[in-house]
Amino acid sequence: MVVALIIACEVGFWVLLGIGILLRYVAKMPKASTVVLLCEPVLEVVLFVTTVIDLRNGAEPDWKHGLAAVYIGYSAALGHSTIKWVDARVAHRFFGGPPPVKPAKYGAARTLHEWKTAGRWVLAAVIAIALLQGGIWYVGDDGEIGSLRDWQRNMLFLMGINVAIALSYTLFPKRERSASSAR
């Protein structure tokens, strides 16, 4: 049931996003679009409550419960930027909006972009780790919590990768090639 709900939440995210885009650009109802897009976090609340109920009803915590926590963390930390990304591209491609702003390719501006991206992913991982820890405490020492601990380790690994990427741009900033070195 939890996996089906995760899939339903993902589909629901894109359906709400599509409806929000249609309301904004086709129906010219930006306030209604915003209201629809603000309904998206309700999907995560439903997923969270369902996962807790599943555990309370005696389900052994496994990869599905961990995946639910990770999905909620991703949606909470990166959902808004995903919506903005899609909105900018749809506006430009289909409705005459300005071209989307591309991240800088070089120097300090690129480094800042990489740190912001890493920050979003770290936030997603921290939220997931906190939810997983809540699940571990909820189940207690008597339950099988190994899969939840595995997800926590995976989230720490994800954090490490993102921080390493951002750090690499800090220590070795990408520089624009000069005309003479490009030959």
C-alpha positions in Angstrom: 0.0 0.0 0.0 2.8 2.4 0.8 4.5 1.9 -2.6 1.2 2.5 -4.4 0.7 5.7 -2.4 4.3 6.9 -3.2 3.5 6.3 -6.9 0.2 8.1 -6.5 1.9 11.0 -4.8 4.4 11.3 -7.6 1.7 11.2 -10.2 -0.4 13.6 -8.1 2.5 16.0 -8.0 2.8 16.2 -11.8 -1.0 16.3 -12.2 -1.2 19.3 -9.8 1.7 20.9 -11.6 0.0 20.4 -14.9 -3.3 21.8 -13.7 -1.4 24.8 -12.1 0.4 25.5 -15.3 -2.9 25.3 -17.3 -4.7 27.6 -14.9 -1.8 30.1 -15.0 -1.2 30.3 -18.7 -4.3 29.0 -20.5 -7.1 30.1 -18.2 -5.2 33.2 -17.1 -6.0 32.5 -13.4 -2.7 32.9 -11.6 -4.3 33.0 -8.1 -6.1 29.7 -8.8 -2.9 28.3 -10.1 -1.1 29.2 -6.9 -3.8 27.6 -4.8 -3.6 24.4 -6.8 0.2 24.3 -6.4 -0.1 25.0 -2.7 -2.1 21.8 -2.4 1.0 19.7 -3.3 2.3 19.5 0.3 -1.0 17.8 1.2 0.2 14.8 -0.8 3.2 14.5 1.5 1.1 14.8 4.6 -1.2 12.0 3.4 1.9 9.8 2.6 3.4 10.6 6.0 0.1 9.8 7.9 -0.4 6.6 5.9 3.1 5.4 6.6 2.7 6.1 10.4 -0.7 4.2 10.3 0.9 1.3 8.5 3.7 1.1 11.1 1.2 1.4 14.0 -0.9 -1.4 12.5 2.1 -3.7 13.0 3.9 -3.6 9.6 7.6 -4.3 9.9 9.5 -1.3 8.7 11.2 -2.0 5.4 12.5 -0.3 2.3 9.0 1.1 1.4 8.8 3.1 4.6 12.3 4.4 4.0 11.4 5.3 0.5 8.4 7.3 1.7 10.6 9.3 4.1 13.1 10.0 1.2 10.2 11.0 -1.1 8.8 13.4 1.5 12.3 14.9 2.1 12.8 15.4 -1.7 9.4 17.0 -2.2 9.8 19.3 0.8 13.3 20.5 -0.1 13.3 20.4 -3.9 9.6 20.5 -4.9 9.5 24.3 -5.1 12.6 24.5 -7.2 11.2 21.8 -9.5 7.9 23.7 -9.9 9.8 26.9 -10.7 12.0 25.1 -13.2 9.1 23.6 -15.0 7.1 26.8 -14.9 9.9 28.9 -16.5 10.4 26.4 -19.3 6.7 26.0 -20.1 6.2 29.8 -20.0 9.1 30.3 -22.5 8.4 27.4 -24.8 4.6 27.7 -25.1 3.5 31.1 -23.9 6.1 33.6 -25.0 7.8 34.0 -21.7 11.4 35.0 -21.3 14.1 32.3 -21.7 14.8 30.5 -18.4 17.8 31.9 -16.6 20.6 29.4 -16.9 23.1 29.0 -14.1 26.5 30.6 -14.5 29.1 28.3 -16.1 32.2 29.8 -14.5 33.7 31.3 -11.4 32.2 32.4 -8.1 28.6 32.5 -9.5 28.9 28.8 -10.6 30.3 27.9 -7.2 27.4 29.7 -5.5 25.0 27.8 -7.7 26.6 24.5 -6.8 26.4 25.3 -3.1 22.7 26.2 -3.4 22.0 22.9 -5.2 24.0 21.0 -2.5 22.1 22.9 0.2 18.7 21.7 -1.3 19.9 18.1 -1.4 21.3 18.3 2.1 18.0 19.7 3.3 16.2 16.8 1.6 18.5 14.3 3.2 18.2 15.9 6.6 14.4 15.8 6.4 14.5 12.2 5.3 17.0 11.2 8.1 14.8 12.9 10.7 11.7 11.1 9.5 13.5 7.8 9.4 14.8 8.5 13.0 11.2 9.2 14.0 10.2 5.9 12.5 13.1 4.1 14.4 12.0 5.6 17.7 8.3 4.8 16.9 9.0 1.2 16.2 11.4 0.9 19.1 14.3 -1.5 19.7 12.0 -4.5 19.5 11.3 -4.0 15.8 13.4 -4.6 12.7 14.8 -1.2 12.0 17.8 -2.2 9.8 16.2 -1.0 6.5 15.5 2.4 8.1 19.1 2.6 9.2 20.2 1.7 5.7 18.2 4.5 4.2 19.8 6.9 6.7 23.2 5.8 5.6 22.2 6.3 2.0 21.0 9.8 2.8 24.4 10.6 4.5 26.1 9.3 1.3 23.9 11.6 -0.8 24.8 14.5 1.4 28.5 13.7 1.1 28.3 13.5 -2.7 26.6 16.9 -3.0 28.9 18.6 -0.6 31.9 17.1 -2.4 30.7 18.4 -5.7 30.1 21.9 -4.3 33.5 21.8 -2.6 35.2 20.8 -5.8 33.8 24.0 -7.4 35.1 26.0 -4.5 38.6 24.5 -4.5 38.9 24.1 -8.3 36.5 26.8 -9.8 35.7 26.2 -13.4 37.3 28.9 -15.5 36.3 30.1 -19.0 38.8 29.1 -21.6 40.7 31.9 -23.2 40.7 32.2 -26.9 44.3 31.2 -27.2 43.9 28.0 -25.1 40.7 26.9 -26.9 42.7 26.1 -30.0 
